[in-house]
Amino acid sequence: MLIVITGLDGSGTSTIAEKLHKMDEGSYLLHMPSEVYRDRSSIDRGVRDISPKAVV
């Protein structure tokens, strides 16, 4: 089974995911995007470097 929880920042999605994870000891808890992509500004700069007309 795959459960995907989405929501706005601060809406409790991580809290719910952690509680569900604790209820099933055989489960895996994954966070998207990974830590590598947490800094949105670096991604935005990369897009602007490639395409200066991009509005992000």
Beta strands, then each sheet from edge to edge (+ up, - down):
end
